[in-house]
Amino acid sequence: MYKIDLQFTSVMPIPISTLFVGLNGLIALVLSYLVVTERTRTRIWHGETETDIINQPNYLEHPNPWAAFVESYTQKSVITKTADDGVLQRRVRAYGNFTEYVPLGLLFVITLELMRSSSWILWLLGSVLTIGRVAHAWGLNITYGPSPGRAFGFFLTWLVYITGASACVYYGIVGLLS
């Protein structure tokens, strides 16, 4: 066993960032679950639409043991779909958009907390990012095309990007000049 000498280790707790990383991690898990559930219902394992899978082999023609198990489970426990209603594509994009925008938003919060900025800006950025991404995912999952949830989420995310980037530039310059 190794012992860590804390006398020479500088540990700065970042509880606000940690909270928002955890909350957004749980949201990502839910969005991922929605994608997996919809893939199971539609049996579209690769791609997002039936046209994406036309040239892919039918996994049920010669199923491996895992495919046979999944098919058996699906038939017993999941209501399957026979038509492509676009839900899978929307769920994939909701998860994709979440994973595209959240990391940089959280990086702003983490960086600013490490720079010891005011806690109000950390709470503001973390809360607005989380609310915005939930609103965007909800709007995208519920509605095909433009929706108030998507627009609200998009604009809140931009607010976080503008505010977070500006604050990071400010604290970076102040740190370099001091």
C-alpha positions in Angstrom: 0.0 0.0 0.0 1.2 3.5 -0.8 0.9 6.3 1.6 0.2 9.8 0.3 1.9 12.6 2.2 -0.8 15.2 2.3 1.7 17.8 3.5 3.0 18.1 0.0 -0.3 17.6 -1.8 -2.4 20.6 -2.6 -6.0 19.4 -2.7 -8.7 22.0 -3.5 -12.2 20.7 -3.1 -14.6 21.8 -5.8 -18.0 20.8 -4.4 -20.2 23.0 -6.7 -18.6 21.6 -9.9 -18.7 18.1 -8.5 -22.5 18.5 -7.9 -23.1 19.6 -11.4 -20.9 17.0 -13.0 -22.9 14.4 -11.0 -26.3 15.8 -11.9 -25.4 16.0 -15.6 -23.9 12.5 -15.5 -27.3 11.2 -14.2 -29.1 13.1 -17.0 -26.8 11.6 -19.6 -27.6 8.1 -18.2 -31.3 8.8 -18.6 -30.9 10.0 -22.1 -28.7 7.0 -23.0 -31.4 4.7 -21.5 -34.0 6.3 -23.7 -31.9 5.6 -26.8 -31.3 2.0 -25.8 -35.0 1.4 -25.1 -36.0 2.9 -28.4 -33.3 0.8 -30.2 -34.8 -2.3 -28.6 -38.3 -1.3 -29.6 -37.5 -0.6 -33.2 -34.7 -3.2 -33.5 -32.6 -0.6 -35.2 -29.2 -1.5 -33.7 -27.0 0.6 -35.9 -27.9 4.0 -37.4 -31.1 5.9 -36.7 -33.6 4.9 -39.4 -34.8 1.9 -41.3 -33.0 3.2 -44.4 -29.7 3.2 -42.4 -30.0 -0.5 -41.9 -31.2 -1.7 -45.4 -27.7 -3.0 -46.3 -26.8 -4.3 -42.9 -27.1 -8.1 -42.3 -30.2 -9.4 -40.5 -28.8 -10.4 -37.1 -31.7 -12.9 -36.7 -30.8 -15.0 -39.8 -27.9 -16.6 -38.0 -28.1 -15.2 -34.5 -25.2 -15.6 -32.1 -26.1 -16.6 -28.5 -26.2 -13.0 -27.4 -28.5 -11.8 -30.3 -30.8 -14.8 -29.6 -31.0 -13.8 -25.9 -31.7 -10.2 -26.7 -34.4 -11.1 -29.2 -36.0 -13.5 -26.7 -35.9 -10.9 -23.9 -37.3 -8.2 -26.3 -40.2 -10.4 -27.4 -41.2 -11.0 -23.8 -40.7 -7.7 -22.1 -40.7 -4.8 -24.6 -43.5 -3.5 -26.8 -41.8 -3.4 -30.2 -42.6 -1.2 -33.2 -43.0 -2.0 -36.8 -42.8 1.5 -38.3 -40.1 4.2 -38.1 -41.8 7.2 -36.4 -38.6 9.2 -36.0 -38.4 8.8 -32.2 -35.1 6.9 -32.3 -33.5 9.7 -34.4 -34.7 12.3 -32.0 -33.5 10.4 -28.9 -30.1 9.8 -30.5 -29.8 13.5 -31.2 -31.0 14.5 -27.7 -28.2 12.4 -26.2 -25.7 13.6 -28.9 -26.5 17.2 -28.3 -26.2 16.8 -24.6 -22.8 15.1 -24.9 -21.7 17.8 -27.3 -22.5 20.8 -25.2 -22.3 19.8 -21.6 -18.6 19.0 -21.3 -17.4 22.5 -22.2 -20.2 24.1 -20.0 -19.0 22.0 -17.0 -15.4 22.8 -17.8 -16.3 26.5 -17.4 -17.7 25.8 -14.0 -14.7 23.6 -12.9 -12.2 26.1 -14.2 -13.9 29.0 -12.5 -14.2 27.2 -9.2 -10.5 26.3 -9.4 -9.8 30.0 -10.0 -11.8 30.8 -6.9 -14.4 32.9 -8.6 -17.5 34.0 -6.8 -19.8 31.1 -6.0 -22.8 32.8 -7.5 -21.4 32.6 -11.0 -20.7 28.8 -10.4 -24.3 28.3 -9.3 -25.6 30.4 -12.1 -23.6 28.6 -14.8 -24.2 25.1 -13.5 -27.9 25.6 -12.9 -28.6 27.4 -16.3 -26.6 24.7 -18.1 -28.4 21.9 -16.5 -31.9 23.4 -16.9 -31.1 24.4 -20.5 -29.9 20.9 -21.5 -32.9 19.2 -19.8 -35.3 21.6 -21.6 -33.5 21.0 -25.0 -33.6 17.2 -24.6 -37.2 17.3 -23.5 -38.2 19.5 -26.5 -36.3 17.3 -28.9 -37.7 14.1 -27.5 -41.3 15.3 -27.4 -41.6 17.3 -30.7 -40.4 16.8 -34.2 -38.9 20.0 -35.5 -38.7 23.4 -33.7 -40.1 23.5 -30.2 -40.1 26.0 -27.3 -38.1 23.5 -25.1 -35.4 23.2 -27.8 -35.2 27.0 -28.3 -35.2 27.7 -24.5 -32.5 25.1 -24.0 -30.4 26.3 -26.9 -30.4 29.9 -25.7 -29.7 29.0 -22.1 -26.7 27.0 -23.3 -25.5 29.9 -25.4 -25.8 32.1 -22.3 -23.6 29.7 -20.4 -21.1 29.6 -23.2 -20.9 33.5 -23.5 -20.8 34.0 -19.7 -18.5 31.1 -18.9 -16.0 31.9 -21.7 -16.0 35.6 -20.8 -15.4 34.8 -17.1 -12.6 32.4 -17.9 -10.9 35.0 -20.1 -11.3 37.6 -17.4 -9.9 35.3 -14.6 -7.2 34.1 -16.9 -6.0 37.6 -17.7 -6.2 38.6 -14.0 -4.2 35.5 -13.1 -1.5 36.2 -15.6 -1.1 39.8 -14.6 -1.0 39.1 -10.9 
